[in-house]
Amino acid sequence: MGKLDFRFAIVGKIFKSGFEPDIVIFTTLLKGLFKENRVMDAIQLFNKITEIGYTCDDFTYGTMVDGLCKTGNVDQAIKLLNDMEKGNCKPNIVIYNAIIDGLCKDKQIPKAQNLFEEMISKGIAPDVFTYSSIIQGVCSLDMWKDAESYVNKMVNSGVS
């Protein structure tokens, strides 16, 4: 039995004992599933968590978004971002950064640029990671004028 399967067995025992694990335990399990590249299992667990009534926090959403983006499932991460915005959990810079970086690595630069602007319009200021991702993305497609524009925005906003 692997470490992750052992953790699931413990959670099962917790439920059988009449106790309920908190969202932190489930988030830890999600992280483990992504670490083992068990993307579908992570998605199923996340769906089950919400189905049985747990309220996911930004750390849980962040774990899902990061895991989805790092495994090449950026479109699913965007869907999750949209679900977050419909619910009570507001996306933060970490979640936007993961998706922007994932889009750039997937060469979906226009989507990344749109999300960058959307993020700013919602009052979330880009940080050095945001700018690094978007600048690398536009440079990978030889979009030099866009790169210069983002560098200027970064400098003008005081991010370094």
N, C-alpha and C positions, 0 to 999 in steps of 0.2 A: 504494500500500500504506500503510495507516494505521499509526500507532505500535504499536498493540496487535498487529496482524497481523505486523509486523516482529519484535516480541518473540517471538511464537510461532514464527516462522521460525528465529530464533536458537536457541530451545530445541530445535527439530528438528535443527539442525546439531550441537548439543551431544550429543544422543543418537546421531546418526550417527557422531560422532567417537569413540564408545565411552565417553564420560563420562556421568555422571548428574547432572542438576540437583538441587539440594537443595530442601527444602520451602519455603524462603524465596522462591525463584524462582517456584514454583507459586503461593504466596500472593500475590505481586505480580501475577501474571497474573489470579488471581481478582479482586483489587481492581480491576484494569483492566476486566475484563468487567462488573462491577457498575457501574463508572463510566460505561460505555457502554450501560447498561441491557440487557445481554445475559445475562439471568438464567438462561435455560435452558442457555446455553453454560457459565456458571459452575457450575451444578449438574452438568452432564456432566463438566466438567474435575475437579471435586471427587470425583465418583464414580470417575473413571478413576484419579486419584491414589491413592485408597485401594485400588482394585482391583489396581493393580500393586505394592502393598506399602509405599507410603510411610506413615509414621506422622505424622498431623497433630498439630500442637501447638495450644496454646490461642490463639496468634495466628492460625493458619489457621482454626480454628473461629470465632474472633471476627470475622474478615473475612467468613466465610460468613454468620454470624448477623446481623451488622450489615447486610450487603448485602441479605439476604432481608427483613429488617424494613423497611429503607428503600424497598424496592420493593413493599411491601404483601404479602409472602409470610410473614407471621408464623407461620402454622400450620406451614410447612415449617421455620422457625427453631426452633420448639418440638420438632419431630421430631428435629432435629439436636441439640438440647440433651439429649433423651432418649438419643440414640445416644452422645453424649459420656459421659453418666453410666454407660452400660453398658460403655464402653471404659476406657482408662487415662488419659484426659484429663478432669480435673475442671473444671467450669465456674467462672469467676471473676466478680467483680462487674461487669466490663465486659460480659460475655455476658448476665448477668441484666438489667442495665440496658437493653441494646438491646432485649431481648424485652419487658420491662415497658413501656418507652416505646412500642414498636410496638403492643402490645396496647391501651394507653391511647389512642393515636392512632386505632386501629381501633374504639374504643368498646367493647372487650371488657374492661370494668372488672373484673367478677368473676374472670376468668381472671388478670388482672394482680394482683389482690389475693391470689389463691391462690398465685401464683408468688412474690410478695413474702414471704408467710408461709413458703413452702417454702424459699426462699433463707435466711431467718433460721434455720429449723430445721436447716439444714445448716451453720450456723456462719459464714455470710457476712453481714457487717453491711452494712446499707444505707448509702449515702453521700448526699451532697446531691443528686446527679443522680437517684438512685432515688426519694427523697422528692419532688423536684420533679415527676417524671413522674407518680407515683401521685396526688399532690395535684391536679395539673392535670387528670388523668383523672377523678377523682371530682367535681371542681368542674364539669367539662364536662357532667356528668349531674345537676347540682344536688344532689349527695350531700354536703350541708354538714356533717352530723354525722361522716361518715367523714373529710372533709377536716380537721375539727378534731381528730379522733383521731390522724391521721397527723402533724399539726403538733405535737401533744403528745408523740407518740413520738419525733419528730425532736429536739425540745428536750430531752426527758428523756435521750436517748442521747448528747447533746452534739454532734450534727451541726448545723452552721450554715453 
